[in-house]
Amino acid sequence: MAATTTTATTATTATTAPRWLDEQEMTAWVAFLESTHRVMRAVERQLRDDAGLSHTQYEILVYLSAAGPDGLRMTELAESLITSKSGLTYQVGQLEKRGLVTRGACPTDVRGVTAHLTEEGRAALVEAAPGHVARVREALIDVLSREQLAVLADALTAVGDRLRGQ
């Protein structure tokens, strides 16, 4: 009987013990963290210096451009950007002050707010895009082979799919 109790206790402990990262996993994690931070900082710096936009603001302009004249509900925009509603409200407010975005009532839901890209916003996006894509290429895309890009895309899609479901 004592052996059964010990086995049950060991099994419980084993399932609650942390699964520490092995050397390969730790190397991958640290490389992911460093490269992600460095790429994002490089992109952020380029957008701030060349266009006076944060990366989040640039993404807002991209999403609103793709949405067309109907714009996007703020809740949809927040979900697309993976940000909080309050954080998005602040960023859209900054873009609104610059005349790049407008907000208005949602035609299908009186409680909703819709964001729209202005002509000035479209012009700012057109002006910022070439420098942005050049920096993305320099910092990430052109560093990798086509095969590495495919593996990276597959791997990060799997991560995104798993986390999107949580």
C-alpha positions in Angstrom: 0.0 0.0 0.0 2.8 2.4 0.8 4.3 1.8 -2.7 0.9 2.8 -4.3 0.8 6.0 -2.3 4.4 6.8 -3.2 3.7 6.2 -6.9 0.6 8.3 -6.8 2.4 11.1 -5.1 5.3 10.9 -7.5 3.0 11.0 -10.5 1.2 14.1 -9.1 4.5 15.8 -8.5 5.8 14.9 -11.9 2.7 16.5 -13.6 3.0 19.7 -11.6 6.8 20.1 -11.9 7.9 22.7 -14.4 9.1 21.4 -17.8 12.4 23.4 -17.9 13.7 24.3 -21.3 16.6 22.1 -22.6 19.6 23.7 -24.3 18.1 23.7 -27.8 14.8 25.1 -26.5 16.5 27.8 -24.5 18.7 28.8 -27.5 15.6 29.1 -29.7 13.7 31.1 -27.0 16.6 33.6 -26.5 17.1 34.0 -30.2 13.4 34.6 -30.7 13.4 37.3 -27.9 16.5 39.1 -29.1 15.7 39.1 -32.8 12.0 40.1 -32.2 13.1 43.0 -30.0 15.8 44.1 -32.4 13.5 44.0 -35.5 10.7 45.8 -33.7 13.1 48.5 -32.4 14.6 49.0 -35.9 11.1 49.2 -37.5 9.9 51.6 -34.7 12.9 53.8 -35.1 12.6 54.0 -38.9 8.9 54.9 -38.7 9.4 57.6 -36.0 12.4 59.1 -37.8 11.0 59.0 -41.3 7.3 59.4 -40.9 6.6 60.6 -37.3 4.5 57.5 -36.7 4.7 54.7 -34.1 4.6 51.2 -35.5 1.1 50.8 -34.0 0.0 54.0 -35.7 1.4 52.7 -39.0 -0.5 49.4 -38.6 -3.7 51.3 -37.9 -3.3 53.2 -41.1 -2.6 49.9 -43.0 -5.8 48.2 -41.6 -7.9 51.2 -42.3 -6.6 51.5 -45.8 -7.4 47.9 -46.5 -10.9 48.3 -45.0 -11.9 50.9 -47.6 -14.4 53.7 -47.3 -16.5 51.9 -44.7 -13.7 52.0 -42.2 -13.4 49.6 -39.3 -15.2 49.3 -35.9 -12.8 50.1 -33.2 -13.4 46.7 -31.6 -12.4 45.0 -34.8 -9.4 47.2 -35.2 -8.3 46.4 -31.6 -8.6 42.7 -32.2 -6.6 42.9 -35.5 -3.8 44.9 -33.8 -3.9 42.6 -30.7 -4.1 45.6 -28.4 -6.4 46.9 -25.7 -9.4 49.1 -26.6 -7.9 51.9 -24.4 -4.5 51.7 -26.1 -6.2 51.8 -29.5 -8.3 54.7 -28.5 -5.2 56.7 -27.5 -3.4 55.9 -30.7 -6.4 56.7 -32.9 -6.8 59.9 -31.0 -3.2 60.9 -31.8 -3.8 60.1 -35.5 -7.1 62.0 -35.4 -5.3 65.1 -34.0 -3.0 65.0 -37.0 -5.9 64.7 -39.4 -5.0 61.1 -40.6 -8.0 59.4 -39.1 -11.6 60.2 -38.2 -14.0 58.5 -35.9 -17.7 58.3 -36.1 -20.8 56.4 -35.1 -21.1 52.9 -36.4 -24.1 52.8 -38.9 -25.1 49.3 -37.8 -24.7 49.6 -34.0 -25.4 52.7 -32.0 -22.9 51.7 -29.3 -20.1 51.2 -31.8 -17.5 53.6 -33.1 -15.9 53.3 -36.6 -12.5 54.6 -37.6 -11.9 55.9 -41.1 -8.7 56.8 -43.0 -8.7 60.4 -44.3 -7.1 61.4 -47.6 -4.2 62.9 -45.5 -3.9 59.5 -43.7 -3.8 57.7 -47.1 -1.1 60.1 -48.2 0.9 59.6 -45.0 0.7 55.8 -45.5 1.8 56.0 -49.1 4.8 58.2 -48.1 5.8 56.0 -45.1 5.4 52.6 -46.8 8.6 52.5 -49.0 10.9 53.3 -46.1 9.0 50.9 -43.8 9.2 48.0 -46.3 12.9 48.7 -46.9 13.6 48.5 -43.2 11.6 45.3 -42.8 13.6 43.8 -45.7 16.9 44.9 -44.2 16.2 43.8 -40.7 14.5 40.5 -41.4 13.4 39.4 -44.9 16.7 39.7 -46.8 18.6 38.1 -44.0 16.8 34.8 -44.6 16.7 32.4 -47.5 13.4 31.5 -49.1 13.5 28.2 -47.2 14.1 29.9 -43.9 11.3 32.3 -44.6 8.9 29.4 -45.3 10.0 27.6 -42.0 9.6 30.9 -40.1 6.2 31.6 -41.5 5.0 28.0 -40.8 6.4 28.1 -37.2 5.0 31.5 -36.3 1.6 30.7 -37.9 1.4 27.6 -35.6 2.2 29.7 -32.6 -0.3 32.4 -33.6 -3.0 29.8 -34.2 -2.5 28.2 -30.8 -2.5 31.5 -29.0 -5.4 32.9 -31.0 -7.5 30.0 -29.6 -6.8 30.8 -26.0 
